[in-house]
Amino acid sequence: MDALRTPDDRFAGLPGYDFAPHYAHVGSASGEALRLHYLDEFPAAGMPGAGSTIVLLHGEPSWSFLYRKMIPVLTAAGHRCIAPDLIGFGRPDKPTELDDYTFARHVEWVRELLFDHLRLDGVVLFGQDWGGMIGLRLVGEHPERFARVAIGNSGLPTGDEHVAEAVTKWQEFARTVPSLPVGGVITMGCTSELPADVVAGYEAPFPDDSYKAGARVFPSLIPTTPDNAASDANRAAWAELARFDRPFLCCFSDSDPITAGADAKLLDVVPGTAGQPHTTIAGAGHFLQEDRGEELAGVLVDWLAEG
């Protein structure tokens, strides 16, 4: 598998993103041996009490830069934060062929990081967009590893449900646009006006279009037909989610045409959603971490404090 690696100097001086990088290799058993990057931020030394370990999973076409507003709030409340960059995004290696990217491979790469490399157990998951899809698959396949789950602007499609027009338009755009404007995509998915240095931060992993195979192909991997390659595995995950009775929180925004209403199935199927303080983040678009990151982090802090 041929892959590119973004030069480190592309990540220097990004606004609000002064976290130390950490690396692991995934896919070695199957001959891929790709370098994956993640953040691992702890509470300040001497802080009393033991908080949770929170895994923050990003989606398309963002990277862990998306969580720069949330991590300080969560660590200040005593929690450890692990924010991986998915293969093909951020600092990790970026396979160059579209066929190198599959739903199953992404699930396995994240599983290797969390459970084989970091040996995590009893974690709290927050996932958005593809981070929610990958995260929900992991919860469905390894429910014993998760103490709590929170999902924002995401779901786990099988191809059996209605597909929003915004999704099919996004799939066509990403597949056909001559050069994928990553910073522009993030901007369009936000309700707030992003400063130029923030837009540049989202574009930093992609020096040119040759680095964007993952970003370009991800939308087409969403199961929008019942016979999608990921449909059966997602259905199996839903069967397990229907038995997941640990706390499960929905934190969707009010201004996202892509995932609006996706929380309804989670609330209907997952028993752990019962009695939880589900929240609608007002004034936020698809990338609610960018629009209302501190507020969203505060929601998670309050929810975790309830025990």
C-alpha positions as CSV (number, residue, x, y, z in Angstrom):
1,M,0.0,0.0,0.0
2,D,1.6,3.3,-1.1
3,A,1.1,6.2,1.3
4,L,2.2,9.8,1.7
5,R,3.1,11.5,4.9
6,T,2.5,15.2,5.4
7,P,5.6,17.1,6.4
8,D,5.7,18.1,10.1
9,D,6.2,21.7,9.4
10,R,2.7,21.9,8.0
11,F,1.4,21.5,11.6
12,A,3.6,24.2,13.2
13,G,1.9,27.2,14.8
14,L,-1.7,26.2,14.3
15,P,-4.1,28.3,16.4
16,G,-5.1,26.6,19.6
17,Y,-3.4,23.4,18.7
18,D,-0.2,23.1,20.8
19,F,-0.7,19.5,21.8
20,A,2.2,16.9,21.7
21,P,1.9,14.3,18.9
22,H,1.8,10.6,19.6
23,Y,2.2,7.8,17.1
24,A,1.3,4.1,16.7
25,H,1.6,1.7,13.7
26,V,-1.6,-0.1,12.7
27,G,-2.3,-2.7,10.0
28,S,1.0,-4.5,10.5
29,A,-0.6,-7.9,10.8
30,S,-2.2,-7.5,7.3
31,G,0.9,-5.9,5.7
32,E,-0.3,-2.3,5.8
33,A,2.0,-0.9,8.6
34,L,0.6,2.6,8.5
35,R,1.6,5.3,11.0
36,L,-1.4,6.7,12.9
37,H,-1.3,9.9,15.0
38,Y,-3.3,10.7,18.1
39,L,-3.4,13.2,20.9
40,D,-3.2,12.0,24.5
41,E,-3.9,14.8,26.9
42,F,-4.1,14.4,30.7
43,P,-5.4,16.6,33.5
44,A,-2.9,18.9,35.1
45,A,-0.6,17.3,37.6
46,G,-1.9,17.2,41.1
47,M,-5.5,17.5,40.1
48,P,-7.6,15.6,42.6
49,G,-9.9,12.8,41.6
50,A,-9.8,10.3,38.8
51,G,-11.8,11.2,35.7
52,S,-12.8,9.3,32.7
53,T,-10.8,8.5,29.6
54,I,-12.6,10.1,26.7
55,V,-12.0,9.0,23.1
56,L,-12.8,11.8,20.6
57,L,-13.3,10.6,17.0
58,H,-13.5,13.1,14.2
59,G,-15.0,12.7,10.7
60,E,-14.8,13.9,7.1
61,P,-12.7,15.9,6.1
62,S,-11.5,17.1,9.5
63,W,-8.9,15.8,11.9
64,S,-8.1,16.2,15.6
65,F,-7.7,19.9,15.1
66,L,-11.5,19.9,15.4
67,Y,-11.2,19.1,19.1
68,R,-8.8,21.8,20.1
69,K,-11.6,23.8,21.9
70,M,-13.0,20.8,23.8
71,I,-9.9,19.2,25.1
72,P,-8.9,22.0,27.5
73,V,-12.4,22.0,29.0
74,L,-12.4,18.2,29.4
75,T,-8.9,18.0,30.9
76,A,-9.7,20.9,33.3
77,A,-12.5,18.8,34.6
78,G,-10.1,15.9,35.3
79,H,-10.6,13.7,32.3
80,R,-8.0,12.2,30.0
81,C,-8.6,12.9,26.3
82,I,-7.5,10.7,23.4
83,A,-8.1,12.2,19.9
84,P,-6.9,10.0,17.0
85,D,-6.5,11.2,13.5
86,L,-8.0,8.7,11.1
87,I,-5.7,7.2,8.5
88,G,-5.7,9.6,5.5
89,F,-6.4,12.7,7.6
90,G,-4.3,14.9,9.9
91,R,-0.8,13.6,10.7
92,P,-1.2,9.9,9.8
93,D,0.0,8.2,6.7
94,K,-2.3,8.8,3.7
95,P,-2.7,5.9,1.3
96,T,-2.8,7.2,-2.2
97,E,-5.4,4.9,-3.9
98,L,-9.1,5.3,-3.4
99,D,-9.5,1.5,-3.0
100,D,-7.2,1.5,0.0
101,Y,-10.0,3.0,2.1
102,T,-12.9,0.9,3.3
103,F,-15.3,1.2,6.3
104,A,-14.0,-2.1,7.7
105,R,-10.3,-1.0,7.5
106,H,-11.0,2.2,9.4
107,V,-12.9,0.4,12.1
108,E,-9.9,-2.0,12.4
109,W,-7.3,0.7,12.4
110,V,-9.0,2.6,15.3
111,R,-9.6,-0.7,17.1
112,E,-5.9,-1.5,16.9
113,L,-5.0,1.9,18.3
114,L,-7.5,1.9,21.2
115,F,-7.4,-1.7,22.3
116,D,-4.1,-3.2,21.1
117,H,-1.7,-0.2,21.4
118,L,-3.3,1.8,24.2
119,R,-5.1,-1.2,25.9
120,L,-8.0,1.0,26.9
121,D,-11.0,-0.3,28.8
122,G,-14.0,1.4,30.3
123,V,-13.7,4.4,28.0
124,V,-16.2,7.1,27.1
125,L,-16.7,7.7,23.4
126,F,-17.7,10.9,21.7
127,G,-18.0,10.6,17.9
128,Q,-19.2,12.9,15.2
129,D,-19.8,12.3,11.5
130,W,-17.5,9.4,10.4
131,G,-16.2,9.4,14.0
132,G,-19.7,8.4,15.1
133,M,-20.1,5.8,12.4
134,I,-16.7,4.1,13.2
135,G,-17.3,4.6,16.9
136,L,-20.8,3.0,16.8
137,R,-19.3,0.0,15.0
138,L,-16.7,-0.4,17.7
139,V,-19.4,-0.2,20.4
140,G,-21.4,-2.8,18.5
141,E,-18.4,-5.1,18.2
142,H,-16.8,-4.5,21.6
143,P,-19.5,-3.2,23.9
144,E,-17.7,-4.4,27.0
145,R,-14.9,-1.8,26.4
146,F,-17.2,1.2,26.7
147,A,-18.5,2.7,29.9
148,R,-20.5,5.5,28.2
149,V,-21.2,6.7,24.7
150,A,-22.1,10.2,23.3
151,I,-22.9,10.8,19.7
152,G,-23.2,14.2,17.9
153,N,-24.4,14.6,14.3
154,S,-23.8,11.1,13.3
155,G,-25.5,7.6,13.1
156,L,-24.8,4.2,11.7
157,P,-26.5,3.8,8.3
158,T,-27.1,0.4,6.8
159,G,-28.5,1.5,3.4
160,D,-32.0,0.4,4.5
161,E,-33.1,3.9,5.6
162,H,-34.1,7.1,3.7
163,V,-31.0,8.9,2.4
164,A,-31.0,12.7,2.8
165,E,-30.5,14.6,-0.4
166,A,-27.7,16.5,1.2
167,V,-25.8,13.2,1.6
168,T,-26.1,12.2,-2.1
169,K,-25.1,15.7,-3.2
170,W,-22.1,15.5,-1.0
171,Q,-21.1,12.1,-2.3
172,E,-21.3,13.4,-5.9
173,F,-19.4,16.6,-5.1
174,A,-16.6,14.8,-3.4
175,R,-16.3,12.3,-6.2
176,T,-16.4,14.7,-9.1
177,V,-14.9,18.1,-8.0
178,P,-11.5,18.6,-9.7
179,S,-9.8,19.7,-6.4
180,L,-11.5,19.0,-3.1
181,P,-11.6,22.3,-1.0
182,V,-11.2,20.9,2.5
183,G,-11.2,24.2,4.2
184,G,-14.2,25.3,2.2
185,V,-16.1,22.1,3.1
186,I,-15.5,22.7,6.8
187,T,-16.5,26.3,6.4
188,M,-19.8,25.3,4.7
189,G,-20.5,22.9,7.6
190,C,-20.3,25.6,10.2
191,T,-22.6,28.4,11.2
192,S,-19.8,30.6,12.5
193,E,-17.4,32.5,10.3
194,L,-14.0,30.8,10.5
195,P,-10.8,33.0,10.6
196,A,-8.3,32.4,7.8
197,D,-5.8,30.7,10.1
198,V,-8.4,28.2,11.3
199,V,-9.3,27.4,7.7
200,A,-5.6,26.9,7.0
201,G,-5.4,24.6,10.0
202,Y,-8.0,22.3,8.5
203,E,-6.1,22.4,5.2
204,A,-2.7,21.8,6.8
205,P,-2.7,17.9,6.4
206,F,-3.2,18.2,2.6
207,P,-0.3,20.0,0.7
208,D,-2.0,19.1,-2.6
209,D,-4.7,16.9,-4.0
210,S,-2.5,13.8,-4.0
211,Y,-2.9,13.7,-0.2
212,K,-6.7,13.8,-0.4
213,A,-7.7,10.2,-1.5
214,G,-9.2,9.5,1.9
215,A,-11.1,12.8,2.1
216,R,-12.4,12.3,-1.5
217,V,-13.6,8.7,-1.1
218,F,-15.0,8.8,2.4
219,P,-18.5,10.1,1.4
220,S,-18.9,7.2,-1.1
221,L,-18.3,4.7,1.6
222,I,-21.4,5.7,3.5
223,P,-24.0,2.9,3.1
224,T,-26.8,4.4,1.0
225,T,-28.0,1.1,-0.5
226,P,-28.8,-2.2,1.3
227,D,-26.1,-4.1,-0.5
228,N,-23.2,-1.8,0.5
229,A,-20.1,-3.6,1.6
230,A,-20.5,-2.3,5.2
231,S,-24.3,-2.9,5.5
232,D,-24.2,-6.4,7.0
233,A,-21.6,-5.4,9.6
234,N,-23.6,-2.3,10.5
235,R,-26.8,-4.3,10.9
236,A,-24.9,-6.6,13.3
237,A,-23.7,-3.6,15.2
238,W,-27.3,-2.3,15.5
239,A,-28.3,-5.7,17.0
240,E,-25.7,-5.3,19.7
241,L,-26.6,-1.6,20.2
242,A,-30.1,-2.7,20.9
243,R,-28.7,-4.4,24.0
244,F,-26.4,-1.6,25.1
245,D,-27.8,-0.4,28.4
246,R,-24.9,1.8,29.6
247,P,-25.4,5.6,29.5
248,F,-25.8,6.8,26.0
249,L,-26.2,10.5,25.2
250,C,-27.2,12.3,22.0
251,C,-25.8,15.8,21.5
252,F,-27.0,16.9,18.0
253,S,-26.9,20.4,16.7
254,D,-30.0,22.3,15.4
255,S,-28.5,23.4,12.1
256,D,-27.2,20.3,10.3
257,P,-29.1,19.2,7.2
258,I,-26.9,16.1,6.8
259,T,-27.7,14.3,10.1
260,A,-30.9,16.0,11.2
261,G,-33.2,13.3,12.7
262,A,-30.5,10.6,12.9
263,D,-30.8,10.7,16.7
264,A,-34.3,9.3,16.5
265,K,-33.2,5.8,15.7
266,L,-30.5,5.9,18.4
267,L,-33.1,7.1,20.9
268,D,-35.6,4.4,19.8
269,V,-33.2,1.4,19.7
270,V,-30.4,1.9,22.3
271,P,-31.7,1.2,25.8
272,G,-28.9,3.2,27.4
273,T,-30.5,6.4,26.0
274,A,-33.4,6.1,28.5
275,G,-33.3,8.9,31.1
276,Q,-30.2,10.6,29.8
277,P,-30.1,14.5,29.4
278,H,-30.1,14.5,25.6
279,T,-29.1,17.9,24.3
280,T,-29.6,20.0,21.2
281,I,-26.7,22.4,20.7
282,A,-28.3,25.6,19.4
283,G,-26.7,27.7,16.6
284,A,-24.3,25.0,15.5
285,G,-23.9,23.4,12.1
286,H,-22.5,20.0,11.1
287,F,-19.2,20.6,12.8
288,L,-20.6,21.5,16.2
289,Q,-17.2,21.1,17.8
290,E,-16.0,24.1,15.8
291,D,-19.1,26.2,16.2
292,R,-19.8,25.4,19.9
293,G,-16.9,23.4,21.1
294,E,-16.6,24.8,24.7
295,E,-20.4,24.4,25.2
296,L,-20.4,20.8,23.9
297,A,-17.5,20.0,26.2
298,G,-19.4,21.5,29.1
299,V,-22.4,19.2,28.3
300,L,-20.1,16.2,28.5
301,V,-18.5,17.4,31.7
302,D,-21.9,17.8,33.4
303,W,-23.1,14.4,32.1
304,L,-20.0,12.6,33.4
305,A,-20.3,14.4,36.7
306,E,-23.8,12.8,37.2
307,G,-22.1,9.4,37.7
